[in-house]
């Protein structure tokens, strides 16, 4: 009976037949497309974006994302040149690189769009700071390396990619600025840097949360980067100093780990008691004690959510923007091996103010490194400063 109904249906005017479908035509048409141009572009992307980490099975994927996503088709940080071919990295002062990951987020996702938002609003204004008399583009050779090719559904493969990318940048003598991404990237950032440091790595970590728990939901999430980073032999917890910790989203297990491993925890109340200058002097002494290099990790949720609402785990009572900017400038004065700016989550932002602040943190750090003669070409001395020829030889850095 079914066959009879099908025949009668075919006899009716306008009956639907598979061979008449546009989709059937499209399948046939697809077979006629050679894909030669796509293959050519893919081969070029492989050359320019470099080979992916060994754990990536799909070898068509690259280490640095090239193609329709990323700054190659849009904006770069502060409008600096986009370096398409990463084989040409070397000799520059600074490389901005995105780690668009939110697979490590435990509650409010969206940080995968952080690098894009930071780059977009960073072009508000220019590279010149009238108060300091510094123009970043005059003193630094900067490029934007685009985004690391993370694997959205796989934290461990993403970590392999991020570690390999950060190591590649540092190995070539370029200062890496990593645009997050959630804070889980803190672990692979240190993992990528540590093998190239002949000695210990110190970590200055701004946050409202300690991020020292071993795992969340059975994974190394954004609450655990420094548990695993301080398992790296030359990144001991005794050189980890955490600034701004406190509030009602804190972690009891994280505080236990800090106690057991000898990490240093500075709360907002400590900052109020001792003041910014004394706290940062102490923080630098901890991070640099016996270390050869220091990494700066700045979580935007260390700033009060009244000023930085666009983040995954906001906690009232954090730093004011002016305090945060002053503290990162003090953190950078002894030199840094690199930095990360994490947890900007555009879906929760208001008028881009969180992304804007994140970009300004980065710019203030770079300006401080220039002024302290740790990076790039120093500006003309101020009237009350000695000229470059009169400046005495710098003191050896702690542990140097």
Buried (B, 14 or more C-beta within 10 A) or exposed (E): EEEEEEEEEEEEEEEEEEEEEEEEEEEEEEEEEEEEEEEEEBEBBBBBBBEBBEBBEEEEBBBBBBBEBBBBEEBBBBBBEBBBEBEEBEEBBBBBBBBBBBBBBBEBBBBBBBBBBBBBBBBEEEBEBEEBEBBBEEBBBBBBBBBBBBBEEBBEBBBBBBBBBBBBBBBBEBBBBBBBBBBBBBBBBBBBBBEBBEEBBBBBBBBBBBBBBEEBEEBBBBBBBBBBBBBBEBBBBBBBBBBBBBBEBBBEBBBEBBEEBEBBBBBBEBBEEBEBEEBBEBBBBBBBBEBBBBBBBBBBBBBBBEBBBBBBBBBEBBBEBEBBBBBBBBBBBBBBBBBBBBBBBBEBBEEBBBBBBBBBBBBBBBBBBBBBEBBBEBBEBEEEEEEEEEEEEEEEBBBE
